[in-house]
Amino acid sequence: MKKTDLAKSDAKKLMGKMAAPGGAEFGKAAVAVDRREQRRRDQALGLVPFAVKLNSGLVAQINALAAEQGADVNTVVAALLQKGLAD
């Protein structure tokens, strides 16, 4: 890798960090939990990551239900699964 390519790569990384949501904004103190800390918190609560692929229409319904209830999507999906498995 050439020295100029390395410099371009570093510049792209820096620009990506600056443009990322929750990135460093002047005058605003952002309190963000890093991924490892969030994983530890989730494990302490007994939460396990569970990835699934769903139809976009179903995801829209879940998001609408979450907005209607004022809850996050994880809570709504957990409640729907519990209700479905209880039947």
PDB file of N, CA, C and O in Angstrom, chain B, residues numbered from 101:
ATOM      1  N   MET B 101       0.848  -1.169   0.000  1.00  0.00           N
ATOM      2  CA  MET B 101       0.000   0.000   0.000  1.00  0.00           C
ATOM      3  C   MET B 101       0.900   1.240   0.000  1.00  0.00           C
ATOM      4  O   MET B 101       1.858   1.336   0.767  1.00  0.00           O
ATOM      5  N   LYS B 102       0.567   2.171  -0.870  1.00  0.00           N
ATOM      6  CA  LYS B 102       1.354   3.387  -0.965  1.00  0.00           C
ATOM      7  C   LYS B 102       1.059   4.305   0.211  1.00  0.00           C
ATOM      8  O   LYS B 102       0.023   4.195   0.867  1.00  0.00           O
ATOM      9  N   LYS B 103       1.980   5.198   0.456  1.00  0.00           N
ATOM     10  CA  LYS B 103       1.817   6.142   1.559  1.00  0.00           C
ATOM     11  C   LYS B 103       0.587   7.028   1.338  1.00  0.00           C
ATOM     12  O   LYS B 103      -0.126   7.350   2.288  1.00  0.00           O
ATOM     13  N   THR B 104       0.340   7.421   0.086  1.00  0.00           N
ATOM     14  CA  THR B 104      -0.826   8.265  -0.202  1.00  0.00           C
ATOM     15  C   THR B 104      -2.125   7.495   0.004  1.00  0.00           C
ATOM     16  O   THR B 104      -3.116   8.057   0.469  1.00  0.00           O
ATOM     17  N   ASP B 105      -2.122   6.204  -0.344  1.00  0.00           N
ATOM     18  CA  ASP B 105      -3.314   5.378  -0.120  1.00  0.00           C
ATOM     19  C   ASP B 105      -3.612   5.240   1.368  1.00  0.00           C
ATOM     20  O   ASP B 105      -4.770   5.268   1.782  1.00  0.00           O
ATOM     21  N   LEU B 106      -2.572   5.094   2.159  1.00  0.00           N
ATOM     22  CA  LEU B 106      -2.734   5.002   3.600  1.00  0.00           C
ATOM     23  C   LEU B 106      -3.306   6.301   4.163  1.00  0.00           C
ATOM     24  O   LEU B 106      -4.175   6.274   5.034  1.00  0.00           O
ATOM     25  N   ALA B 107      -2.820   7.431   3.666  1.00  0.00           N
ATOM     26  CA  ALA B 107      -3.321   8.728   4.119  1.00  0.00           C
ATOM     27  C   ALA B 107      -4.787   8.907   3.733  1.00  0.00           C
ATOM     28  O   ALA B 107      -5.578   9.428   4.519  1.00  0.00           O
ATOM     29  N   LYS B 108      -5.154   8.471   2.508  1.00  0.00           N
ATOM     30  CA  LYS B 108      -6.552   8.560   2.076  1.00  0.00           C
ATOM     31  C   LYS B 108      -7.445   7.692   2.955  1.00  0.00           C
ATOM     32  O   LYS B 108      -8.546   8.098   3.329  1.00  0.00           O
ATOM     33  N   SER B 109      -6.963   6.492   3.281  1.00  0.00           N
ATOM     34  CA  SER B 109      -7.728   5.579   4.131  1.00  0.00           C
ATOM     35  C   SER B 109      -7.946   6.183   5.512  1.00  0.00           C
ATOM     36  O   SER B 109      -9.050   6.121   6.052  1.00  0.00           O
ATOM     37  N   ASP B 110      -6.903   6.762   6.081  1.00  0.00           N
ATOM     38  CA  ASP B 110      -7.033   7.400   7.390  1.00  0.00           C
ATOM     39  C   ASP B 110      -8.007   8.563   7.339  1.00  0.00           C
ATOM     40  O   ASP B 110      -8.796   8.758   8.264  1.00  0.00           O
ATOM     41  N   ALA B 111      -7.956   9.336   6.263  1.00  0.00           N
ATOM     42  CA  ALA B 111      -8.863  10.475   6.117  1.00  0.00           C
ATOM     43  C   ALA B 111     -10.311  10.007   6.006  1.00  0.00           C
ATOM     44  O   ALA B 111     -11.205  10.624   6.584  1.00  0.00           O
ATOM     45  N   LYS B 112     -10.550   8.921   5.267  1.00  0.00           N
ATOM     46  CA  LYS B 112     -11.904   8.391   5.139  1.00  0.00           C
ATOM     47  C   LYS B 112     -12.434   7.908   6.488  1.00  0.00           C
ATOM     48  O   LYS B 112     -13.600   8.130   6.815  1.00  0.00           O
ATOM     49  N   LYS B 113     -11.586   7.256   7.261  1.00  0.00           N
ATOM     50  CA  LYS B 113     -11.994   6.795   8.591  1.00  0.00           C
ATOM     51  C   LYS B 113     -12.366   7.976   9.476  1.00  0.00           C
ATOM     52  O   LYS B 113     -13.369   7.937  10.188  1.00  0.00           O
ATOM     53  N   LEU B 114     -11.552   9.025   9.427  1.00  0.00           N
ATOM     54  CA  LEU B 114     -11.811  10.204  10.235  1.00  0.00           C
ATOM     55  C   LEU B 114     -13.109  10.881   9.816  1.00  0.00           C
ATOM     56  O   LEU B 114     -13.904  11.280  10.667  1.00  0.00           O
ATOM     57  N   MET B 115     -13.327  11.013   8.520  1.00  0.00           N
ATOM     58  CA  MET B 115     -14.556  11.636   8.028  1.00  0.00           C
ATOM     59  C   MET B 115     -15.774  10.789   8.387  1.00  0.00           C
ATOM     60  O   MET B 115     -16.838  11.326   8.696  1.00  0.00           O
ATOM     61  N   GLY B 116     -15.620   9.482   8.346  1.00  0.00           N
ATOM     62  CA  GLY B 116     -16.722   8.599   8.728  1.00  0.00           C
ATOM     63  C   GLY B 116     -17.085   8.750  10.186  1.00  0.00           C
ATOM     64  O   GLY B 116     -18.263   8.722  10.543  1.00  0.00           O
ATOM     65  N   LYS B 117     -16.082   8.910  11.034  1.00  0.00           N
ATOM     66  CA  LYS B 117     -16.352   9.093  12.462  1.00  0.00           C
ATOM     67  C   LYS B 117     -17.027  10.426  12.721  1.00  0.00           C
ATOM     68  O   LYS B 117     -17.882  10.532  13.600  1.00  0.00           O
ATOM     69  N   MET B 118     -16.650  11.437  11.967  1.00  0.00           N
ATOM     70  CA  MET B 118     -17.234  12.760  12.164  1.00  0.00           C
ATOM     71  C   MET B 118     -18.672  12.813  11.676  1.00  0.00           C
ATOM     72  O   MET B 118     -19.488  13.531  12.253  1.00  0.00           O
ATOM     73  N   ALA B 119     -19.000  12.068  10.624  1.00  0.00           N
ATOM     74  CA  ALA B 119     -20.326  12.103  10.043  1.00  0.00           C
ATOM     75  C   ALA B 119     -21.281  11.117  10.710  1.00  0.00           C
ATOM     76  O   ALA B 119     -22.492  11.201  10.508  1.00  0.00           O
ATOM     77  N   ALA B 120     -20.760  10.197  11.491  1.00  0.00           N
ATOM     78  CA  ALA B 120     -21.592   9.168  12.109  1.00  0.00           C
ATOM     79  C   ALA B 120     -22.517   9.774  13.149  1.00  0.00           C
ATOM     80  O   ALA B 120     -22.143  10.722  13.839  1.00  0.00           O
ATOM     81  N   PRO B 121     -23.744   9.224  13.269  1.00  0.00           N
ATOM     82  CA  PRO B 121     -24.647   9.712  14.303  1.00  0.00           C
ATOM     83  C   PRO B 121     -24.038   9.506  15.682  1.00  0.00           C
ATOM     84  O   PRO B 121     -23.447   8.462  15.959  1.00  0.00           O
ATOM     85  N   GLY B 122     -24.181  10.477  16.519  1.00  0.00           N
ATOM     86  CA  GLY B 122     -23.599  10.400  17.850  1.00  0.00           C
ATOM     87  C   GLY B 122     -22.124  10.700  17.843  1.00  0.00           C
ATOM     88  O   GLY B 122     -21.444  10.525  18.854  1.00  0.00           O
ATOM     89  N   GLY B 123     -21.625  11.150  16.714  1.00  0.00           N
ATOM     90  CA  GLY B 123     -20.211  11.478  16.598  1.00  0.00           C
ATOM     91  C   GLY B 123     -19.900  12.756  17.357  1.00  0.00           C
ATOM     92  O   GLY B 123     -20.774  13.348  17.990  1.00  0.00           O
ATOM     93  N   ALA B 124     -18.675  13.161  17.287  1.00  0.00           N
ATOM     94  CA  ALA B 124     -18.238  14.342  18.016  1.00  0.00           C
ATOM     95  C   ALA B 124     -18.851  15.590  17.398  1.00  0.00           C
ATOM     96  O   ALA B 124     -18.545  15.940  16.258  1.00  0.00           O
ATOM     97  N   GLU B 125     -19.703  16.247  18.140  1.00  0.00           N
ATOM     98  CA  GLU B 125     -20.281  17.508  17.709  1.00  0.00           C
ATOM     99  C   GLU B 125     -19.824  18.562  18.690  1.00  0.00           C
ATOM    100  O   GLU B 125     -19.848  18.359  19.904  1.00  0.00           O
ATOM    101  N   PHE B 126     -19.411  19.678  18.153  1.00  0.00           N
ATOM    102  CA  PHE B 126     -18.880  20.735  18.995  1.00  0.00           C
ATOM    103  C   PHE B 126     -19.963  21.250  19.928  1.00  0.00           C
ATOM    104  O   PHE B 126     -21.069  21.566  19.489  1.00  0.00           O
ATOM    105  N   GLY B 127     -19.648  21.336  21.204  1.00  0.00           N
ATOM    106  CA  GLY B 127     -20.564  21.898  22.189  1.00  0.00           C
ATOM    107  C   GLY B 127     -21.578  20.935  22.747  1.00  0.00           C
ATOM    108  O   GLY B 127     -22.357  21.303  23.626  1.00  0.00           O
ATOM    109  N   LYS B 128     -21.592  19.705  22.259  1.00  0.00           N
ATOM    110  CA  LYS B 128     -22.557  18.725  22.760  1.00  0.00           C
ATOM    111  C   LYS B 128     -21.804  17.561  23.374  1.00  0.00           C
ATOM    112  O   LYS B 128     -20.930  16.969  22.742  1.00  0.00           O
ATOM    113  N   ALA B 129     -22.146  17.243  24.594  1.00  0.00           N
ATOM    114  CA  ALA B 129     -21.510  16.105  25.262  1.00  0.00           C
ATOM    115  C   ALA B 129     -22.376  14.876  25.016  1.00  0.00           C
ATOM    116  O   ALA B 129     -23.520  14.823  25.468  1.00  0.00           O
ATOM    117  N   ALA B 130     -21.849  13.909  24.318  1.00  0.00           N
ATOM    118  CA  ALA B 130     -22.586  12.692  24.012  1.00  0.00           C
ATOM    119  C   ALA B 130     -22.154  11.596  24.977  1.00  0.00           C
ATOM    120  O   ALA B 130     -20.970  11.282  25.102  1.00  0.00           O
ATOM    121  N   VAL B 131     -23.142  11.026  25.654  1.00  0.00           N
ATOM    122  CA  VAL B 131     -22.867   9.919  26.554  1.00  0.00           C
ATOM    123  C   VAL B 131     -23.315   8.658  25.826  1.00  0.00           C
ATOM    124  O   VAL B 131     -24.505   8.346  25.785  1.00  0.00           O
ATOM    125  N   ALA B 132     -22.374   7.948  25.264  1.00  0.00           N
ATOM    126  CA  ALA B 132     -22.682   6.739  24.519  1.00  0.00           C
ATOM    127  C   ALA B 132     -22.013   5.563  25.200  1.00  0.00           C
ATOM    128  O   ALA B 132     -20.873   5.650  25.657  1.00  0.00           O
ATOM    129  N   VAL B 133     -22.739   4.470  25.258  1.00  0.00           N
ATOM    130  CA  VAL B 133     -22.214   3.248  25.848  1.00  0.00           C
ATOM    131  C   VAL B 133     -21.568   2.446  24.724  1.00  0.00           C
ATOM    132  O   VAL B 133     -22.182   2.247  23.676  1.00  0.00           O
ATOM    133  N   ASP B 134     -20.353   1.991  24.929  1.00  0.00           N
ATOM    134  CA  ASP B 134     -19.710   1.206  23.892  1.00  0.00           C
ATOM    135  C   ASP B 134     -20.362  -0.176  23.797  1.00  0.00           C
ATOM    136  O   ASP B 134     -21.118  -0.577  24.682  1.00  0.00           O
ATOM    137  N   ARG B 135     -20.065  -0.887  22.731  1.00  0.00           N
ATOM    138  CA  ARG B 135     -20.734  -2.155  22.463  1.00  0.00           C
ATOM    139  C   ARG B 135     -20.450  -3.205  23.531  1.00  0.00           C
ATOM    140  O   ARG B 135     -21.337  -3.973  23.904  1.00  0.00           O
ATOM    141  N   ARG B 136     -19.228  -3.236  24.017  1.00  0.00           N
ATOM    142  CA  ARG B 136     -18.897  -4.234  25.040  1.00  0.00           C
ATOM    143  C   ARG B 136     -19.686  -3.988  26.321  1.00  0.00           C
ATOM    144  O   ARG B 136     -20.194  -4.924  26.938  1.00  0.00           O
ATOM    145  N   GLU B 137     -19.783  -2.725  26.713  1.00  0.00           N
ATOM    146  CA  GLU B 137     -20.533  -2.401  27.929  1.00  0.00           C
ATOM    147  C   GLU B 137     -22.011  -2.717  27.737  1.00  0.00           C
ATOM    148  O   GLU B 137     -22.652  -3.245  28.645  1.00  0.00           O
ATOM    149  N   GLN B 138     -22.562  -2.397  26.554  1.00  0.00           N
ATOM    150  CA  GLN B 138     -23.962  -2.703  26.281  1.00  0.00           C
ATOM    151  C   GLN B 138     -24.192  -4.204  26.305  1.00  0.00           C
ATOM    152  O   GLN B 138     -25.216  -4.662  26.811  1.00  0.00           O
ATOM    153  N   ARG B 139     -23.250  -4.984  25.763  1.00  0.00           N
ATOM    154  CA  ARG B 139     -23.372  -6.442  25.782  1.00  0.00           C
ATOM    155  C   ARG B 139     -23.372  -6.964  27.209  1.00  0.00           C
ATOM    156  O   ARG B 139     -24.140  -7.867  27.541  1.00  0.00           O
ATOM    157  N   ARG B 140     -22.516  -6.400  28.058  1.00  0.00           N
ATOM    158  CA  ARG B 140     -22.486  -6.815  29.474  1.00  0.00           C
ATOM    159  C   ARG B 140     -23.808  -6.498  30.162  1.00  0.00           C
ATOM    160  O   ARG B 140     -24.328  -7.310  30.927  1.00  0.00           O
ATOM    161  N   ARG B 141     -24.344  -5.328  29.888  1.00  0.00           N
ATOM    162  CA  ARG B 141     -25.640  -4.956  30.491  1.00  0.00           C
ATOM    163  C   ARG B 141     -26.743  -5.897  30.034  1.00  0.00           C
ATOM    164  O   ARG B 141     -27.560  -6.341  30.841  1.00  0.00           O
ATOM    165  N   ASP B 142     -26.768  -6.204  28.730  1.00  0.00           N
ATOM    166  CA  ASP B 142     -27.784  -7.102  28.208  1.00  0.00           C
ATOM    167  C   ASP B 142     -27.655  -8.501  28.811  1.00  0.00           C
ATOM    168  O   ASP B 142     -28.660  -9.126  29.148  1.00  0.00           O
ATOM    169  N   GLN B 143     -26.427  -8.991  28.948  1.00  0.00           N
ATOM    170  CA  GLN B 143     -26.214 -10.314  29.541  1.00  0.00           C
ATOM    171  C   GLN B 143     -26.648 -10.333  30.996  1.00  0.00           C
ATOM    172  O   GLN B 143     -27.181 -11.340  31.463  1.00  0.00           O
ATOM    173  N   ALA B 144     -26.434  -9.245  31.722  1.00  0.00           N
ATOM    174  CA  ALA B 144     -26.859  -9.178  33.118  1.00  0.00           C
ATOM    175  C   ALA B 144     -28.378  -9.248  33.223  1.00  0.00           C
ATOM    176  O   ALA B 144     -28.909  -9.754  34.212  1.00  0.00           O
ATOM    177  N   LEU B 145     -29.080  -8.744  32.209  1.00  0.00           N
ATOM    178  CA  LEU B 145     -30.535  -8.794  32.192  1.00  0.00           C
ATOM    179  C   LEU B 145     -31.065 -10.104  31.619  1.00  0.00           C
ATOM    180  O   LEU B 145     -32.275 -10.327  31.584  1.00  0.00           O
ATOM    181  N   GLY B 146     -30.156 -10.972  31.169  1.00  0.00           N
ATOM    182  CA  GLY B 146     -30.569 -12.251  30.601  1.00  0.00           C
ATOM    183  C   GLY B 146     -31.001 -12.141  29.148  1.00  0.00           C
ATOM    184  O   GLY B 146     -31.684 -13.033  28.644  1.00  0.00           O
ATOM    185  N   LEU B 147     -30.619 -11.068  28.463  1.00  0.00           N
ATOM    186  CA  LEU B 147     -31.006 -10.875  27.073  1.00  0.00           C
ATOM    187  C   LEU B 147     -30.002 -11.542  26.144  1.00  0.00           C
ATOM    188  O   LEU B 147     -28.798 -11.525  26.399  1.00  0.00           O
ATOM    189  N   VAL B 148     -30.504 -12.123  25.078  1.00  0.00           N
ATOM    190  CA  VAL B 148     -29.682 -12.811  24.095  1.00  0.00           C
ATOM    191  C   VAL B 148     -30.023 -12.238  22.720  1.00  0.00           C
ATOM    192  O   VAL B 148     -31.203 -12.110  22.393  1.00  0.00           O
ATOM    193  N   PRO B 149     -29.028 -11.892  21.910  1.00  0.00           N
ATOM    194  CA  PRO B 149     -29.333 -11.413  20.558  1.00  0.00           C
ATOM    195  C   PRO B 149     -29.988 -12.514  19.731  1.00  0.00           C
ATOM    196  O   PRO B 149     -29.563 -13.669  19.766  1.00  0.00           O
ATOM    197  N   PHE B 150     -31.026 -12.141  18.987  1.00  0.00           N
ATOM    198  CA  PHE B 150     -31.789 -13.111  18.214  1.00  0.00           C
ATOM    199  C   PHE B 150     -32.169 -12.457  16.889  1.00  0.00           C
ATOM    200  O   PHE B 150     -33.139 -11.701  16.826  1.00  0.00           O
ATOM    201  N   ALA B 151     -31.421 -12.739  15.843  1.00  0.00           N
ATOM    202  CA  ALA B 151     -31.644 -12.107  14.547  1.00  0.00           C
ATOM    203  C   ALA B 151     -32.573 -12.955  13.692  1.00  0.00           C
ATOM    204  O   ALA B 151     -32.414 -14.172  13.599  1.00  0.00           O
ATOM    205  N   VAL B 152     -33.532 -12.306  13.078  1.00  0.00           N
ATOM    206  CA  VAL B 152     -34.440 -12.966  12.139  1.00  0.00           C
ATOM    207  C   VAL B 152     -34.641 -12.054  10.936  1.00  0.00           C
ATOM    208  O   VAL B 152     -34.421 -10.846  11.018  1.00  0.00           O
ATOM    209  N   LYS B 153     -35.056 -12.636   9.828  1.00  0.00           N
ATOM    210  CA  LYS B 153     -35.392 -11.858   8.646  1.00  0.00           C
ATOM    211  C   LYS B 153     -36.903 -11.877   8.493  1.00  0.00           C
ATOM    212  O   LYS B 153     -37.519 -12.942   8.446  1.00  0.00           O
ATOM    213  N   LEU B 154     -37.497 -10.685   8.416  1.00  0.00           N
ATOM    214  CA  LEU B 154     -38.943 -10.558   8.334  1.00  0.00           C
ATOM    215  C   LEU B 154     -39.333  -9.758   7.098  1.00  0.00           C
ATOM    216  O   LEU B 154     -38.537  -8.989   6.559  1.00  0.00           O
ATOM    217  N   ASN B 155     -40.550  -9.951   6.669  1.00  0.00           N
ATOM    218  CA  ASN B 155     -41.118  -9.202   5.571  1.00  0.00           C
ATOM    219  C   ASN B 155     -41.197  -7.727   5.965  1.00  0.00           C
ATOM    220  O   ASN B 155     -41.494  -7.415   7.117  1.00  0.00           O
ATOM    221  N   SER B 156     -40.937  -6.822   5.028  1.00  0.00           N
ATOM    222  CA  SER B 156     -40.928  -5.391   5.346  1.00  0.00           C
ATOM    223  C   SER B 156     -42.295  -4.896   5.825  1.00  0.00           C
ATOM    224  O   SER B 156     -42.365  -3.981   6.645  1.00  0.00           O
ATOM    225  N   GLY B 157     -43.371  -5.488   5.327  1.00  0.00           N
ATOM    226  CA  GLY B 157     -44.708  -5.097   5.790  1.00  0.00           C
ATOM    227  C   GLY B 157     -44.918  -5.446   7.259  1.00  0.00           C
ATOM    228  O   GLY B 157     -45.511  -4.675   8.013  1.00  0.00           O
ATOM    229  N   LEU B 158     -44.427  -6.610   7.653  1.00  0.00           N
ATOM    230  CA  LEU B 158     -44.541  -7.038   9.048  1.00  0.00           C
ATOM    231  C   LEU B 158     -43.707  -6.142   9.959  1.00  0.00           C
ATOM    232  O   LEU B 158     -44.133  -5.801  11.062  1.00  0.00           O
ATOM    233  N   VAL B 159     -42.524  -5.765   9.495  1.00  0.00           N
ATOM    234  CA  VAL B 159     -41.666  -4.874  10.270  1.00  0.00           C
ATOM    235  C   VAL B 159     -42.332  -3.513  10.434  1.00  0.00           C
ATOM    236  O   VAL B 159     -42.246  -2.904  11.500  1.00  0.00           O
ATOM    237  N   ALA B 160     -42.990  -3.037   9.391  1.00  0.00           N
ATOM    238  CA  ALA B 160     -43.700  -1.757   9.472  1.00  0.00           C
ATOM    239  C   ALA B 160     -44.828  -1.833  10.500  1.00  0.00           C
ATOM    240  O   ALA B 160     -45.052  -0.883  11.250  1.00  0.00           O
ATOM    241  N   GLN B 161     -45.535  -2.958  10.534  1.00  0.00           N
ATOM    242  CA  GLN B 161     -46.604  -3.140  11.522  1.00  0.00           C
ATOM    243  C   GLN B 161     -46.040  -3.151  12.940  1.00  0.00           C
ATOM    244  O   GLN B 161     -46.625  -2.560  13.848  1.00  0.00           O
ATOM    245  N   ILE B 162     -44.918  -3.815  13.127  1.00  0.00           N
ATOM    246  CA  ILE B 162     -44.294  -3.884  14.453  1.00  0.00           C
ATOM    247  C   ILE B 162     -43.830  -2.501  14.885  1.00  0.00           C
ATOM    248  O   ILE B 162     -44.024  -2.111  16.036  1.00  0.00           O
ATOM    249  N   ASN B 163     -43.212  -1.753  13.958  1.00  0.00           N
ATOM    250  CA  ASN B 163     -42.772  -0.395  14.284  1.00  0.00           C
ATOM    251  C   ASN B 163     -43.953   0.512  14.615  1.00  0.00           C
ATOM    252  O   ASN B 163     -43.867   1.327  15.534  1.00  0.00           O
ATOM    253  N   ALA B 164     -45.051   0.379  13.879  1.00  0.00           N
ATOM    254  CA  ALA B 164     -46.244   1.184  14.147  1.00  0.00           C
ATOM    255  C   ALA B 164     -46.826   0.834  15.515  1.00  0.00           C
ATOM    256  O   ALA B 164     -47.233   1.722  16.265  1.00  0.00           O
ATOM    257  N   LEU B 165     -46.864  -0.450  15.837  1.00  0.00           N
ATOM    258  CA  LEU B 165     -47.370  -0.888  17.133  1.00  0.00           C
ATOM    259  C   LEU B 165     -46.493  -0.364  18.264  1.00  0.00           C
ATOM    260  O   LEU B 165     -46.998   0.046  19.310  1.00  0.00           O
ATOM    261  N   ALA B 166     -45.187  -0.379  18.052  1.00  0.00           N
ATOM    262  CA  ALA B 166     -44.263   0.143  19.063  1.00  0.00           C
ATOM    263  C   ALA B 166     -44.459   1.641  19.258  1.00  0.00           C
ATOM    264  O   ALA B 166     -44.446   2.124  20.390  1.00  0.00           O
ATOM    265  N   ALA B 167     -44.640   2.377  18.172  1.00  0.00           N
ATOM    266  CA  ALA B 167     -44.870   3.818  18.276  1.00  0.00           C
ATOM    267  C   ALA B 167     -46.200   4.108  18.965  1.00  0.00           C
ATOM    268  O   ALA B 167     -46.305   5.043  19.758  1.00  0.00           O
ATOM    269  N   GLU B 168     -47.201   3.311  18.661  1.00  0.00           N
ATOM    270  CA  GLU B 168     -48.524   3.477  19.273  1.00  0.00           C
ATOM    271  C   GLU B 168     -48.476   3.242  20.783  1.00  0.00           C
ATOM    272  O   GLU B 168     -49.113   3.961  21.553  1.00  0.00           O
ATOM    273  N   GLN B 169     -47.716   2.230  21.192  1.00  0.00           N
ATOM    274  CA  GLN B 169     -47.612   1.890  22.609  1.00  0.00           C
ATOM    275  C   GLN B 169     -46.582   2.735  23.338  1.00  0.00           C
ATOM    276  O   GLN B 169     -46.560   2.763  24.569  1.00  0.00           O
ATOM    277  N   GLY B 170     -45.729   3.424  22.590  1.00  0.00           N
ATOM    278  CA  GLY B 170     -44.668   4.212  23.213  1.00  0.00           C
ATOM    279  C   GLY B 170     -43.574   3.338  23.811  1.00  0.00           C
ATOM    280  O   GLY B 170     -42.916   3.723  24.778  1.00  0.00           O
ATOM    281  N   ALA B 171     -43.390   2.177  23.235  1.00  0.00           N
ATOM    282  CA  ALA B 171     -42.368   1.232  23.722  1.00  0.00           C
ATOM    283  C   ALA B 171     -41.344   1.006  22.624  1.00  0.00           C
ATOM    284  O   ALA B 171     -41.559   1.378  21.470  1.00  0.00           O
ATOM    285  N   ASP B 172     -40.226   0.392  22.996  1.00  0.00           N
ATOM    286  CA  ASP B 172     -39.231   0.090  21.969  1.00  0.00           C
ATOM    287  C   ASP B 172     -39.608  -1.209  21.256  1.00  0.00           C
ATOM    288  O   ASP B 172     -40.429  -1.986  21.745  1.00  0.00           O
ATOM    289  N   VAL B 173     -39.007  -1.425  20.117  1.00  0.00           N
ATOM    290  CA  VAL B 173     -39.343  -2.567  19.271  1.00  0.00           C
ATOM    291  C   VAL B 173     -39.030  -3.884  19.980  1.00  0.00           C
ATOM    292  O   VAL B 173     -39.788  -4.845  19.844  1.00  0.00           O
ATOM    293  N   ASN B 174     -37.940  -3.948  20.728  1.00  0.00           N
ATOM    294  CA  ASN B 174     -37.583  -5.181  21.430  1.00  0.00           C
ATOM    295  C   ASN B 174     -38.688  -5.618  22.387  1.00  0.00           C
ATOM    296  O   ASN B 174     -39.021  -6.801  22.464  1.00  0.00           O
ATOM    297  N   THR B 175     -39.247  -4.669  23.106  1.00  0.00           N
ATOM    298  CA  THR B 175     -40.315  -4.973  24.064  1.00  0.00           C
ATOM    299  C   THR B 175     -41.563  -5.467  23.346  1.00  0.00           C
ATOM    300  O   THR B 175     -42.195  -6.428  23.783  1.00  0.00           O
ATOM    301  N   VAL B 176     -41.915  -4.819  22.256  1.00  0.00           N
ATOM    302  CA  VAL B 176     -43.110  -5.198  21.505  1.00  0.00           C
ATOM    303  C   VAL B 176     -42.952  -6.596  20.904  1.00  0.00           C
ATOM    304  O   VAL B 176     -43.870  -7.413  20.978  1.00  0.00           O
ATOM    305  N   VAL B 177     -41.794  -6.868  20.313  1.00  0.00           N
ATOM    306  CA  VAL B 177     -41.568  -8.190  19.719  1.00  0.00           C
ATOM    307  C   VAL B 177     -41.583  -9.275  20.796  1.00  0.00           C
ATOM    308  O   VAL B 177     -42.134 -10.354  20.577  1.00  0.00           O
ATOM    309  N   ALA B 178     -40.988  -9.000  21.947  1.00  0.00           N
ATOM    310  CA  ALA B 178     -40.998  -9.979  23.038  1.00  0.00           C
ATOM    311  C   ALA B 178     -42.429 -10.258  23.497  1.00  0.00           C
ATOM    312  O   ALA B 178     -42.791 -11.410  23.737  1.00  0.00           O
ATOM    313  N   ALA B 179     -43.239  -9.214  23.617  1.00  0.00           N
ATOM    314  CA  ALA B 179     -44.633  -9.398  24.040  1.00  0.00           C
ATOM    315  C   ALA B 179     -45.417 -10.192  22.995  1.00  0.00           C
ATOM    316  O   ALA B 179     -46.210 -11.065  23.347  1.00  0.00           O
ATOM    317  N   LEU B 180     -45.201  -9.896  21.720  1.00  0.00           N
ATOM    318  CA  LEU B 180     -45.899 -10.628  20.658  1.00  0.00           C
ATOM    319  C   LEU B 180     -45.496 -12.101  20.641  1.00  0.00           C
ATOM    320  O   LEU B 180     -46.343 -12.976  20.465  1.00  0.00           O
ATOM    321  N   LEU B 181     -44.211 -12.374  20.822  1.00  0.00           N
ATOM    322  CA  LEU B 181     -43.757 -13.768  20.859  1.00  0.00           C
ATOM    323  C   LEU B 181     -44.333 -14.520  22.052  1.00  0.00           C
ATOM    324  O   LEU B 181     -44.757 -15.668  21.918  1.00  0.00           O
ATOM    325  N   GLN B 182     -44.350 -13.881  23.215  1.00  0.00           N
ATOM    326  CA  GLN B 182     -44.911 -14.525  24.400  1.00  0.00           C
ATOM    327  C   GLN B 182     -46.387 -14.819  24.208  1.00  0.00           C
ATOM    328  O   GLN B 182     -46.868 -15.893  24.569  1.00  0.00           O
ATOM    329  N   LYS B 183     -47.110 -13.852  23.633  1.00  0.00           N
ATOM    330  CA  LYS B 183     -48.533 -14.049  23.390  1.00  0.00           C
ATOM    331  C   LYS B 183     -48.763 -15.170  22.372  1.00  0.00           C
ATOM    332  O   LYS B 183     -49.662 -15.992  22.552  1.00  0.00           O
ATOM    333  N   GLY B 184     -47.967 -15.207  21.316  1.00  0.00           N
ATOM    334  CA  GLY B 184     -48.105 -16.238  20.290  1.00  0.00           C
ATOM    335  C   GLY B 184     -47.756 -17.625  20.792  1.00  0.00           C
ATOM    336  O   GLY B 184     -48.397 -18.605  20.413  1.00  0.00           O
ATOM    337  N   LEU B 185     -46.752 -17.714  21.636  1.00  0.00           N
ATOM    338  CA  LEU B 185     -46.337 -19.023  22.164  1.00  0.00           C
ATOM    339  C   LEU B 185     -47.280 -19.526  23.252  1.00  0.00           C
ATOM    340  O   LEU B 185     -47.333 -20.727  23.519  1.00  0.00           O
ATOM    341  N   ALA B 186     -48.022 -18.622  23.879  1.00  0.00           N
ATOM    342  CA  ALA B 186     -48.948 -19.032  24.944  1.00  0.00           C
ATOM    343  C   ALA B 186     -50.190 -19.709  24.379  1.00  0.00           C
ATOM    344  O   ALA B 186     -50.851 -20.484  25.071  1.00  0.00           O
ATOM    345  N   ASP B 187     -50.507 -19.412  23.110  1.00  0.00           N
ATOM    346  CA  ASP B 187     -51.730 -19.995  22.511  1.00  0.00           C
ATOM    347  C   ASP B 187     -51.587 -21.461  22.225  1.00  0.00           C
ATOM    348  O   ASP B 187     -52.522 -22.086  21.725  1.00  0.00           O
TER     349      ASP B 187
END
